[in-house]
Amino acid sequence: MDHSPNPSHPEKVYFFGTCVVDLFFPAAGLAGIKLLQAAGLEVIFPQGQSCCGQPAYNSGFLDEARAVAWSQIKLFSKDYPVILPSGSCAGMMKKHYPSLFRGRPEQAEAEDFAARVYELTQFLVDVLDMKFDDLGEPTKVTWHPSCHSMREMGVGDQPKSLLRQLSKVELVELPRERECCGFGGTFSVRQPEVSAAMVTDKIDAIAETGAEMVVSGDCGCLLNIGGALEKAESRAHPKHIAEFLWERTHGRR
Amino acid sequence: MAAAEFRDAATRALADPQLRANFRRAMDGLMTKRAAMFADRDEWTALRSLGAAVRARSLLQLPELLERLEAKLTENGVHVHWAETVDQGNAIFKQILSRHDATRLVKGKSMVSEEIGLNHALEADGIEVIEADLGEYIIQLDHEKPSHIIMPAIHKNKQQIARLFSQKIKDAAYTEDVDRLTGLARQVLRRKFAEADAGVSGVNVAVAETGTLVLVENEGNGRMCTTIPKLHIAVMGLEKVVERLEEVPPVLSLLTRSATAQPITTYVNMITGPRRPGEKDGPEEVHLVILDNGRSRVFADPQLRNTLRCIRCGACMNHCPVYTRVGGHAYPGVYPGPIGKILTPQILGMDVAGDLPHASSLCNACVEVCPVEIPIASLLVRLRGEAIRPEPGAVKGAGSHADPTEAWTWRGWALAYRVPALYRLTTFLLTRFGWALPGRMPLLKEWTSVRSRPRFASQTLHELARREKVSNQ
């Protein structure tokens, strides 16, 4: 998996919130912004932003995906890193934008943009090397790595290393953690039975850990897993890692 | 086969706890064993790059390599036949067999023979075909198709096989002892090998420079099928060729380690022609049937061509969270799992299997383990696009799933998501009034089968960012 060269001392970064965060988990997005600000960075959130285009792309509507993708690229034109609180949307921008614009006049700009894209925990660990003091109550959590964070963005131990910094957080490994939760965007409604079987197995695995919270870096997964946990009246709750880190290290807002 | 058939078949499979337990246990075991085989990441990366390069290079010069293969095989005394379609493939078999008055066949494991429905076609002409691979023999007794390309009877557990043998094999007492079960099959098959007029086999790799057919297997049945009967007919898809003999070891190493976590199989057969004068064994006549069945069309598109890199190891299905839950019988065609999701729609046509590329969460688990770096997820997305394109295209049946309503929905989506004022309006309406969406509306209804309905936030991140005075540019 290729990584972008680490910008040594970025002063400004762009934040791309993603449409799922915008509609369902805005607190996670804001926590991501605050974590970056707490590291002394100036965070720019272009108000014209919407979505990476992945829903249309994965449905085979490449022209529509390209139109939305290009409208985003233009908003992030300065040479600052672009940080996303989502491995999946980051993967779309980093991995698929270059192929989406290959052989077109926008190619160079799309490639330049893609090279600046980071998943949040990658940036916090690899670039900022952030250290946290845990201010929260003792708790037990498990980590759900998203497929695209692992297999498109090459995110490995970074998020877990952040969670391990928290002295009062017990991190329990999720059985079969590398297996997909069954979200897959339109997959969840086009193959609802298979998707349901996958998420049911996932929440059973979460229950097995005895964790109070399942922490993840992708809100698509959290929407899926969280919805299933709630319907099953499980004791475990979903939480985005940015929000979890912010709450435990800076207290609830 | 209708487009919705995967979903229906998958739903039936999901309701079978025995089937799900069999697959889960088997796939968990295969994944663990494979991981141990490739524990050295650097070695894996290097070998995989080599394997991918061998396959990609072979495909780049495919027409030329096939010509060289034919010339060399002919020189070696092997008769080469070309079958453009499934029917032509079966007709070639029938012609060869009738020339030899052959009515009893033993067959080693071959997915291409499944692809052309060989058993069925020959049995209709009164020819007996006995599957000599243990797994294939088991499913033949039960009149099933393979549920996995390497382990065709993996959907059955020991007890199910014990019951089947006691019912279908003459004078067989019920036993769950694996050695005794294997012994029962061996007794039947040994007799069939001795009586057979012809042996049929598949091909794992064909080498153009030497005219060698390479066949790997663990039971010895492949060797028996290709050496005991007087007549041997091999069958392969036209993509199986490589140029040089030295390209075989990396491909085989990737194949056997990915498939069954073996450094090498018990038998590696390299067939370079019929019995020569003075030799004591081997068939008197060897034929190779090379099947196209839509592969030329796949080959013609530079992106889709990557589908033909496949060496049929089955690692993609072993690691697929969808396959693990529904098993191989849920998929239309004969190739299940991720490779089937990209190959079957191209062979059968998008009109027949156009929804199959959607039977994936695009989790990329298959991409991660594919030993020849087939970009399966990208090909799935490409085929999704082919299904809904407004006009016919490179793929058979392209455009057959074009739906004006869906097209207009995405056009509307693209407009709302690239014009900031419209996006702001859309998200404002959803965050304020999204709760009022009727629970029985399509999509929401499917979503809430096992999930509570998604709750829109009261304010968007855009609004929170403005409130917190986060800089806009």
Chai-1 contact restraints between the chains, C-beta under 6 A:
chainA,res_idxA,chainB,res_idxB,connection_type,confidence,min_distance_angstrom,max_distance_angstrom,comment,restraint_id
A,G17,B,L461,contact,1.0,0.0,6.0,A-B,restraint_1
A,V21,B,L461,contact,1.0,0.0,6.0,A-B,restraint_2
A,D22,B,T427,contact,1.0,0.0,6.0,A-B,restraint_3
A,D22,B,T460,contact,1.0,0.0,6.0,A-B,restraint_4
A,D22,B,L461,contact,1.0,0.0,6.0,A-B,restraint_5
A,L23,B,L430,contact,1.0,0.0,6.0,A-B,restraint_6
A,L23,B,F456,contact,1.0,0.0,6.0,A-B,restraint_7
A,F24,B,A457,contact,1.0,0.0,6.0,A-B,restraint_8
A,P26,B,A457,contact,1.0,0.0,6.0,A-B,restraint_9
A,P26,B,T460,contact,1.0,0.0,6.0,A-B,restraint_10
A,P26,B,L461,contact,1.0,0.0,6.0,A-B,restraint_11
A,P26,B,L464,contact,1.0,0.0,6.0,A-B,restraint_12
A,G29,B,L461,contact,1.0,0.0,6.0,A-B,restraint_13
A,L30,B,L464,contact,1.0,0.0,6.0,A-B,restraint_14
A,I33,B,V470,contact,1.0,0.0,6.0,A-B,restraint_15
A,V43,B,V470,contact,1.0,0.0,6.0,A-B,restraint_16
A,I44,B,S471,contact,1.0,0.0,6.0,A-B,restraint_17
A,F45,B,A465,contact,1.0,0.0,6.0,A-B,restraint_18
A,F45,B,V470,contact,1.0,0.0,6.0,A-B,restraint_19
A,P46,B,Q473,contact,1.0,0.0,6.0,A-B,restraint_20
A,Q47,B,H462,contact,1.0,0.0,6.0,A-B,restraint_21
A,Q47,B,N472,contact,1.0,0.0,6.0,A-B,restraint_22
A,G48,B,P420,contact,1.0,0.0,6.0,A-B,restraint_23
A,S50,B,Y417,contact,1.0,0.0,6.0,A-B,restraint_24
A,S50,B,Y423,contact,1.0,0.0,6.0,A-B,restraint_25
A,C51,B,Y417,contact,1.0,0.0,6.0,A-B,restraint_26
A,A56,B,W410,contact,1.0,0.0,6.0,A-B,restraint_27
A,G60,B,R384,contact,1.0,0.0,6.0,A-B,restraint_28
A,G60,B,G385,contact,1.0,0.0,6.0,A-B,restraint_29
A,G60,B,I388,contact,1.0,0.0,6.0,A-B,restraint_30
A,F61,B,W410,contact,1.0,0.0,6.0,A-B,restraint_31
A,L62,B,G385,contact,1.0,0.0,6.0,A-B,restraint_32
A,E64,B,W410,contact,1.0,0.0,6.0,A-B,restraint_33
A,E64,B,A414,contact,1.0,0.0,6.0,A-B,restraint_34
A,A67,B,A414,contact,1.0,0.0,6.0,A-B,restraint_35
A,A67,B,R418,contact,1.0,0.0,6.0,A-B,restraint_36
A,V68,B,A414,contact,1.0,0.0,6.0,A-B,restraint_37
A,V68,B,Y417,contact,1.0,0.0,6.0,A-B,restraint_38
A,V68,B,R418,contact,1.0,0.0,6.0,A-B,restraint_39
A,S71,B,R418,contact,1.0,0.0,6.0,A-B,restraint_40
A,C147,B,C363,contact,1.0,0.0,6.0,A-B,restraint_41
A,C147,B,N364,contact,1.0,0.0,6.0,A-B,restraint_42
A,R151,B,N364,contact,1.0,0.0,6.0,A-B,restraint_43
A,R151,B,E368,contact,1.0,0.0,6.0,A-B,restraint_44
A,E179,B,P321,contact,1.0,0.0,6.0,A-B,restraint_45
A,C180,B,P321,contact,1.0,0.0,6.0,A-B,restraint_46
A,C180,B,S361,contact,1.0,0.0,6.0,A-B,restraint_47
A,C180,B,C363,contact,1.0,0.0,6.0,A-B,restraint_48
A,G184,B,S361,contact,1.0,0.0,6.0,A-B,restraint_49
A,G184,B,L362,contact,1.0,0.0,6.0,A-B,restraint_50
A,F187,B,S361,contact,1.0,0.0,6.0,A-B,restraint_51
A,V189,B,L443,contact,1.0,0.0,6.0,A-B,restraint_52
A,V189,B,E446,contact,1.0,0.0,6.0,A-B,restraint_53
A,V189,B,W447,contact,1.0,0.0,6.0,A-B,restraint_54
A,R190,B,H358,contact,1.0,0.0,6.0,A-B,restraint_55
A,Q191,B,A359,contact,1.0,0.0,6.0,A-B,restraint_56
A,P192,B,E446,contact,1.0,0.0,6.0,A-B,restraint_57
A,P192,B,S449,contact,1.0,0.0,6.0,A-B,restraint_58
A,E193,B,T11,contact,1.0,0.0,6.0,A-B,restraint_59
A,E193,B,L14,contact,1.0,0.0,6.0,A-B,restraint_60
A,V194,B,A10,contact,1.0,0.0,6.0,A-B,restraint_61
A,V194,B,V322,contact,1.0,0.0,6.0,A-B,restraint_62
A,A196,B,S449,contact,1.0,0.0,6.0,A-B,restraint_63
A,A196,B,V450,contact,1.0,0.0,6.0,A-B,restraint_64
A,A197,B,L14,contact,1.0,0.0,6.0,A-B,restraint_65
A,A197,B,R325,contact,1.0,0.0,6.0,A-B,restraint_66
A,M198,B,P321,contact,1.0,0.0,6.0,A-B,restraint_67
A,T200,B,V450,contact,1.0,0.0,6.0,A-B,restraint_68
A,L223,B,P454,contact,1.0,0.0,6.0,A-B,restraint_69
A,G227,B,R451,contact,1.0,0.0,6.0,A-B,restraint_70
A,G227,B,S452,contact,1.0,0.0,6.0,A-B,restraint_71
A,A228,B,V450,contact,1.0,0.0,6.0,A-B,restraint_72
A,A228,B,R451,contact,1.0,0.0,6.0,A-B,restraint_73
A,E230,B,S452,contact,1.0,0.0,6.0,A-B,restraint_74
A,K231,B,R451,contact,1.0,0.0,6.0,A-B,restraint_75
A,K231,B,S452,contact,1.0,0.0,6.0,A-B,restraint_76
